[in-house]
Amino acid sequence: MRQHSLLAGAALAAALSLTAGSTLAQDSQPATVTWKGAPEFKWGDFTMKLRGRVFADYVDQDVDRAVGADFRASEDRFRTARIGVQGTFGDQWSYVAEANFTNGESNWEDLYVQYAPGDHTAFTVGNFKSLSLENVTSARYTTFMERGPLNDLIDGGRVMTFAARTGGDNWSVTGGVHGDSVNAGAPGDGDEQRGVFARAHFAPVVSDDTNIHLGVWARDRDRRDDTPFRYRVRNNTNFGDRYTDAGSSPLGAGDGDTAIGLEAAGVWRSFSLQGEWASIDADLTGGGSARADAYYVFASFFPTGEQRKYKAADGKFDRVSIREPLGKGGLGAVELGLRYDAADLTDFAGVATAGEYSAVTVGATWYPVSRVRFMANYTDAKNKAQVAASDVDVQTLQFRAQFDF
């Protein structure tokens, strides 16, 4: 049950506290406090820094059905409201424990401990993400408000994972084994899902104003006694229903699957391109198999002269540095984005809603100061089903006020 998952997460958080207590007991130095975007406390070799984020959204959505009533829906909401801690104990150990509180519920987000015996070697255990360039890049730094249907299709959320990583200044290889999310319900008397994965990246060009990223990943998983896997995509927003969906019947749900993905990105001063492709082959609960594919490509441009910050050693993007923040002689940074997404689920024969998805998104983001940004996205999405009567067009306008610490 979910209560069991919360207790498991709480146990890991408690272990971190016990480690802190042991450290403090051995070191009578008084705490020192510094400010690094949030208060950071230090007792000897142990540090603890508060962290969190709030995304306040307004969403307005028009849904046009081929058959059935059209409708419009809107909502003011907190997309994310997180609070947590991060820190180190000693030179080689670090931790993160963060929870989300939205819609009257609470869930663990990142919750892990990491041992790093070398500059580019690390072993991590806990609840975290591992696959896809856009997925491993924090939502605090993504160009668009939502990651898109590729992430939905591969089911790339945080799961309980043991991962080992090695690399260099411009490359990395990570592999490991995973179960289900720490927030997921237990499968009763059986075994939860199990999977293995690997991701590698290489940055052949790294400089102050030009960066090139190439990446590849693969994952194989078996649901065992867990709930069958679902294959479906959203309309570039987590608001509203999914209309391109293979369903939960034996014709569309998976016993296990194998997924592969390719990543590419380039930054040339204020201009950036990024794209990914993923394919997933599913063994269906009703016998047989089916394949689904998804991809996206987007362009980003800063008319104010900034550029997306790429971390070559980690293979992901980080916080934008603002040239002239508001209140310090400037008006902040502006980023403009144009994106295309597509997904194809038509190989799930006999499932009317397992069709094709395509969408165009335009976005604008204002960064007045570091750790604060205001975003606007408009998406025109088309869900073309295997049966024309199930076609659905969705237009979504979203606004966000965001800050993190």
PyMOL commands that set and color helices and strands:
alter all, ss='L'
color gray80, all
select helices_A, chain A and resi 2-26+133-136+149-154+388-390
alter helices_A, ss='H'
color red, helices_A
select strands_A, chain A and resi 32-35+39-43+46-65+71-89+93-102+105-118+121-128+159-167+171-178+194-206+210-222+232-233+244-245+254-268+271-284+289-301+309-311+316-318+333-344+356-367+372-384+392-404
alter strands_A, ss='S'
color yellow, strands_A
deselect
rebuild
show_as cartoon
